[in-house]
Amino acid sequence: MSSTNLTSLHHYLYNGTQSCTDRVTRFLQNIESKKHLNAFLSVFNTEALDRARLIDKKIEQGTAGKLAGLVVGIKDVLAYENHPLQASSKILNGFTSKFTATAVQRLLTEDAIIIGRQNCDEFAMGSSNENSAFGAVLNDIDNTRVSGGSSGGSAVAVMADMCDVSLGSDTGGSVRQPAAFCGIYGLKPTYSRISRHGLIAYGSSFDCIGIFSKSLETMARVLEVIAGADEFDSTVSRQAVPHFEEALHPSSKKFSVAYLKDALESTAVQPEIKEALQVKIDRLKAAGHTVEAVDFALSEYILPTYYILATAEASSNLSRYDGVRFGHRSPNTTDLQSMYKKTRAEGFGSEVQRRILLGTFVLSASYYDAYYTQAQKVRRLIREQTKRILTQYDFILSPTTPTTAFKIGEHTNNPVEMYLADLFSVHANVAGVPAISVPCGKDNQGLPIGLQITANDFDEAGLFQFSKVIQTLA
Ligand code: GLN
């Protein structure tokens, strides 16, 4: 079963040739037969089937919502009332959400079906899903390779037909990078486009909810439903939410596109990925679009800026997990101090501990100005430089990742090597602009390649439109 787009899905559901109940049953069978991939931490079997029956009735009665029958999986950082939530961390063992995230609630209101909770890197920190307390997620194309991260379970679930769509989170590439490794679409909208209410915080000034899908049209419709103002998140934008699907109508518009010169020259980028980018550039030019190379002078500062600021924010956000109010509490403690220490040492995995230590260091009185303040200034410069390019060009085109899916264990002993997997993806989060990863062929070993399109603030419609252009160039 491959994920169809929503229009054809509704065609079959409304003419009675398919039912939500049958589809959920088949997805549940796939989840069961592909258990070894480790994509789901909880599967809501009975509940999803009950909801499917209810929505089948609504369809019959003509009262179903815009996303009727769409089967969605959610990353284990999104709250869903009375369901387990633990950011793939031991520290939240036994925790159950007390409320539902706005994005998830909006899906439910439009009659989507939530099928389960998906594995990810602990607290969304990672690029391979190997940092989960529940083990790595395997790539369905080659089980010895990573899914990408941090939303690895969400990407693999869509890739392997365990659901139509997944919601993930993207703080530095965690939707686009696994989407590229799994050969599907992955969207990170503009910062503040979607409410973060009910999203477990990692780096609050970077965190975005993102969408995985095999269909651009479905993705556009999901974004339209979940985006927009929310009384529970004062940082969410009040900008009008357009009918994104309209952007997918055929158009003969010619675009001006910048691509990063570095991406084609850097030795860090796998040759087949450079080739895939070059082919698209040539075809875009042949089709009458303007495509020009640009230098991004600050490119070497993007990763350090991200890893200073994201860890600083994480060290503050994660201070709430102390064993006092919820989650794991170490049983062998004698006083309050030792309770905090033991709980956090037992509850957090080594990557999360490393990030908390790094973040605490860059925020400490003696180093605050040298690291945190400086990184804030550089972030401003990166945003300004990015915006300058995006006033001159409609889009920036780059690889999503420097390599295709690497082997499990290949980078686990070298955190810096792992951070380099985020070379291209963190840029959009540092600048706050939207970006999408579009599947673009395979390398010599049959592993998917993703290309990334970055657009100006709030131009997700442009991303959809140009993704379609890229797709039809093939
Ligand atoms: N790989 C990046 C990190 O570990 C991005 C994670 C994310 O986007 N959540 O910080």
Residues whose N, C-alpha, C, O or C-beta is under 5 A from the ligand:
A	BS01	LIG	A124 M125 G126 S127 G149 S150 S169 D170 T171 G172 G173 S174 D422
